[in-house]
Amino acid sequence: MAARDQLAVDPLALEQQVCFALAVTNRAVLAVYRPILEPLGLTHPQYLVLLVLWDEHNDPAATGAMSVKQIAAKLQLDSATLSPMLKRLAAMGLLSRTRSAADERATDVTLTAAGIALRERAKSIPGTVVERLGVELSELEQLREVLTRINAAALAAGTLGAPR
């Protein structure tokens, strides 16, 4: 871009804001997920919790149980935000919450048989989302990589409760 063109761009124009692009894209993508997750009885945040637990369940080196703190860290949420979701998923019969034998202050979360079985029904979700977005998978993978780098930079800058 020529120097004159750069001067013509207003750095405070809404269309120039990364935060705006991220916010509207987030809402739009979540709107794509909503009807796909609805038949499973899940909200998008609940789906993310299950993704974490399915990863743990499928990891041969893992115990299958995760503490609330571990799940919260993976999802970059605080425990107070996560706990109501876990209670709802437990009420749905998808996971169990028990006091940790190692630390009575901690709660361990484990998938139930129904939670494990739900993974099979959920396998079509990513492909359906890609199809409905109408974007090449390679573009979405590249976007995810860029967003992951931006998130890491934001964490390093001291956001989201990261140590400063």
Secondary structure, 3 states (H helix, E strand, C coil): CCHHHHHHCCCCCHHHCHHHHHHHHHHHHHHHHHHHHHHHCCCHHHHHHHHHHHHHHHCCCCCCEEEHHHHHHHHCCCHHHHHHHHHHHHHCCCEEEEECCCCCCCEEEEECHHHHHHHHHHCCHHHHHHHHHCCCHHHHHHHHHHHHHHHHHHHHCCCCCCCC
